[in-house]
Amino acid sequence: MFLNRFIRNIPRRLFSQRKEDFYKILGLSKSASKAEIKKAYAKLAQEYHPDKNPDPSAQTKFSKITEAYQTLNDPKKREIYDNYGMSADEQKEYEREGEGFGDAGFGGFWDQQGGYSSFENMFRDFDDFFNFSESHSKKNKPLKGQDVYVNLSISFLDAVNGSVREVSYKMKDTCKTCTGSGCKPGTNPVKCGTCRGKGNINYRQGPMNIQMTCGDCHGQGTTIKHYCGTCRGSGKDVYVMKQSVNIPRGINTGQNLRLAGKGQKGDNGGTSGDLIIRVTVKEDKVFKRDGYDVHIDKEISISQAVLGTQIEINNLEGKRQVSVPPGISTGNRIKLANQGIRKLSPHQNQRGDFYVNIIVKIPKILTARQREIFEELRQLEEKGGVNKETSTSKKSEKIHIKNEEKEENEETEEIKESESLNEEETNEKESKSKNKGFKNRFKKWY
């Protein structure tokens, strides 16, 4: 029953306006004795009593002083206030509801129903549930160091063939002067006066006591009086580091290289960060990159473009000869398959293509002979002579072919006629010889 009412009141108390510190209201420290509390209250009550102080804000101030005195003057109520921030009025409210602390103080609360064994344990469980208190292990948990970024500019050929480069970068590491303590050599850290060496301070929000990291010692519980002249108390100094980097073949602008564990050192035994290399590939004067493909421009003359030729080019492996087909023009390109840039892993066995972009060079200055040739060519083009000669030559070739076929046919016919005549003559001779033989045999018979 009490627990249900308490849970219902948690949001109201948790998000209510933060109370003023009763010790500050009375102008006392937390270690003040009971006599000091009474003395401070008597002085302030006389000063801010509404009957003696006509200021309209005096009544509000007097109410706060009275509430602070009623809470801190009672040892039990003061202990509950110190631990959980509950004022005397709030404690009385729970007592009136029949779920108070009784003669036994905090002990035995809720025990009769098999629940919490003490008031303190109940609030500790709520602190753990809502994660209001920060444990020592969390303050000192290992933290990974930050990553370090370095820009690296390489040439086109270094990106194509791969290389090894050395980079320099700044990184924080343990100060060699103070060995990481942050103190001047010969001195030591002292106990923090704000948190009394605990590393945290209490933050009261209604009935809750929230622990927050001390802003003076940052949770360490100690402060430094005499700082190290090198690191100025940070325990770390900046050093220039050098690292060798392997540049893989095929890398391009915008791609990064990561070296694990080469970044900033971690805190509290945490792992180091990474060194990340941001790569930029410079443009080349000859080779133009398009992904893993490579392009070059090559000029040829008009005669080479018309008649075709062999040209020498520079590719990624060196010099080689390339055949230019007849009739090529500016804008056409010659593809050399699998002669481009080697791809990155896991496709390191594959390569892009190499393209030769043809540019037909038009001469601006001509010799007398060249001008004569081009004038003759222009005249032929204007008169259509080139086409006529071409058609005439084609016709003459056809006629010549027909004549050759006709001659071949005539020769074949003559051969056939001669063969047929020879056969007839042979037959006549054979028939005559047979007749002679028959006559001779007939004469013998008769």
Secondary structure as the mmCIF struct_conf table of DSSP 4:
data_model
#
loop_
_struct_conf.conf_type_id
_struct_conf.id
_struct_conf.beg_label_comp_id
_struct_conf.beg_label_asym_id
_struct_conf.beg_label_seq_id
_struct_conf.end_label_comp_id
_struct_conf.end_label_asym_id
_struct_conf.end_label_seq_id
HELX_RH_AL_P HELX_RH_AL_P1 PHE A 2 LEU A 14
BEND BEND1 PHE A 15 SER A 16
HELX_LH_PP_P HELX_LH_PP_P1 GLN A 17 ASP A 21
HELX_RH_AL_P HELX_RH_AL_P2 PHE A 22 LEU A 26
TURN_TY1_P TURN_TY1_P1 GLY A 27 GLY A 27
TURN_TY1_P TURN_TY1_P2 LYS A 30 SER A 31
HELX_RH_AL_P HELX_RH_AL_P3 LYS A 34 TYR A 48
TURN_TY1_P TURN_TY1_P3 PRO A 50 LYS A 52
HELX_RH_AL_P HELX_RH_AL_P4 PRO A 56 ASN A 73
BEND BEND2 ASP A 74 ASP A 74
HELX_RH_AL_P HELX_RH_AL_P5 PRO A 75 TYR A 84
HELX_RH_AL_P HELX_RH_AL_P6 ALA A 88 ARG A 96
TURN_TY1_P TURN_TY1_P4 GLU A 97 GLY A 98
BEND BEND3 GLY A 100 GLY A 100
TURN_TY1_P TURN_TY1_P5 ASP A 103 PHE A 106
STRN STRN1 GLY A 107 GLY A 107
TURN_TY1_P TURN_TY1_P6 GLY A 108 TRP A 110
HELX_RH_3T_P HELX_RH_3T_P1 ASP A 111 GLN A 113
TURN_TY1_P TURN_TY1_P7 GLY A 114 GLY A 114
BEND BEND4 GLY A 115 GLY A 115
BEND BEND5 SER A 117 SER A 117
STRN STRN2 SER A 118 SER A 118
HELX_RH_AL_P HELX_RH_AL_P7 PHE A 119 PHE A 130
TURN_TY1_P TURN_TY1_P8 ASN A 131 ASN A 131
BEND BEND6 SER A 133 SER A 133
HELX_LH_PP_P HELX_LH_PP_P2 GLU A 134 SER A 135
HELX_RH_AL_P HELX_RH_AL_P8 HIS A 136 LYS A 139
TURN_TY1_P TURN_TY1_P9 ASN A 140 ASN A 140
STRN STRN3 LEU A 143 LEU A 143
HELX_LH_PP_P HELX_LH_PP_P3 LYS A 144 ASP A 147
STRN STRN4 VAL A 148 ILE A 154
HELX_RH_AL_P HELX_RH_AL_P9 PHE A 156 ASN A 161
STRN STRN5 SER A 163 THR A 174
TURN_TY1_P TURN_TY1_P10 LYS A 176 GLY A 180
BEND BEND7 SER A 181 SER A 181
STRN STRN6 CYS A 183 CYS A 183
HELX_LH_PP_P HELX_LH_PP_P4 LYS A 184 LYS A 184
TURN_TY1_P TURN_TY1_P11 PRO A 185 GLY A 186
STRN STRN7 VAL A 190 LYS A 191
TURN_TY1_P TURN_TY1_P12 GLY A 193 GLY A 197
BEND BEND8 LYS A 198 GLY A 199
STRN STRN8 ASN A 200 GLN A 205
TURN_TY1_P TURN_TY1_P13 GLY A 206 PRO A 207
STRN STRN9 MET A 208 THR A 213
TURN_TY1_P TURN_TY1_P14 GLY A 215 GLY A 219
BEND BEND9 GLN A 220 GLY A 221
STRN STRN10 THR A 222 THR A 223
BEND BEND10 LYS A 225 HIS A 226
STRN STRN11 TYR A 227 TYR A 227
TURN_TY1_P TURN_TY1_P15 GLY A 229 GLY A 233
BEND BEND11 SER A 234 GLY A 235
STRN STRN12 LYS A 236 ILE A 247
TURN_TY1_P TURN_TY1_P16 ARG A 249 GLY A 250
TURN_TY1_P TURN_TY1_P17 THR A 253 GLY A 254
STRN STRN13 ASN A 256 LEU A 259
TURN_TY1_P TURN_TY1_P18 ALA A 260 GLY A 261
BEND BEND12 GLY A 263 GLN A 264
HELX_LH_PP_P HELX_LH_PP_P5 LYS A 265 GLY A 266
STRN STRN14 ASP A 267 ASP A 267
TURN_TY1_P TURN_TY1_P19 ASN A 268 GLY A 269
HELX_LH_PP_P HELX_LH_PP_P6 GLY A 270 SER A 272
STRN STRN15 LEU A 275 VAL A 281
HELX_LH_PP_P HELX_LH_PP_P7 LYS A 282 ASP A 284
BEND BEND13 LYS A 285 VAL A 286
STRN STRN16 LYS A 288 ASP A 290
TURN_TY1_P TURN_TY1_P20 GLY A 291 TYR A 292
STRN STRN17 ASP A 293 ILE A 300
HELX_RH_AL_P HELX_RH_AL_P10 ILE A 302 LEU A 307
STRN STRN18 THR A 309 ASN A 315
TURN_TY1_P TURN_TY1_P21 LEU A 316 GLU A 317
STRN STRN19 GLY A 318 VAL A 324
TURN_TY1_P TURN_TY1_P22 PRO A 326 GLY A 327
TURN_TY1_P TURN_TY1_P23 THR A 330 GLY A 331
STRN STRN20 ARG A 333 LEU A 336
TURN_TY1_P TURN_TY1_P24 ALA A 337 ASN A 338
BEND BEND14 GLY A 340 GLY A 340
HELX_LH_PP_P HELX_LH_PP_P8 ILE A 341 ILE A 341
STRN STRN21 ARG A 342 ARG A 342
HELX_LH_PP_P HELX_LH_PP_P9 LYS A 343 LEU A 344
TURN_TY1_P TURN_TY1_P25 SER A 345 PRO A 346
BEND BEND15 HIS A 347 HIS A 347
TURN_TY1_P TURN_TY1_P26 GLN A 348 ASN A 349
STRN STRN22 ARG A 351 ARG A 351
STRN STRN23 PHE A 354 VAL A 360
HELX_LH_PP_P HELX_LH_PP_P10 LYS A 361 PRO A 363
BEND BEND16 LYS A 364 ILE A 365
HELX_RH_AL_P HELX_RH_AL_P11 ALA A 368 LYS A 383
TURN_TY1_P TURN_TY1_P27 GLY A 384 GLY A 384
HELX_RH_AL_P HELX_RH_AL_P12 GLY A 385 TRP A 445
#
